[in-house]
């Protein structure tokens, strides 16, 4: 009977790991969606400023505040989801990322990186 209990325990662990991976995947998708929304808000803000400058006037305070508020809201949501992703990673047993894996994580991509300079 010992082998059946061991098998049952391993299946239960596999199920728990699969649920954790699915939950983490859902959070990653939501982070991606929120970042796309933040990018769209930043783009709208940039276009509004560009058009105002091109036309020789300033952007009205109401529009500026609305666009900035939208961008800030999306950035805050992304930060909250990043924290949630960190909790998911911390709660999964044996799922520690190897050193340097955060740089290769597309959910944590903060944009272009500066090239590393050679020591010469």
Buried (B, 14 or more C-beta within 10 A) or exposed (E): EEEEEEEEEEEEEEEEBEEBEEBBEEBBEBBBBBBEBBEEBBEBBEEBBEEBEEEEEEBEEEBBEBBEEBBEBBBEBBEEBBEBBEEBBEEBEEEEEEEEEEEEEEBEEEEEEEEEEEEE
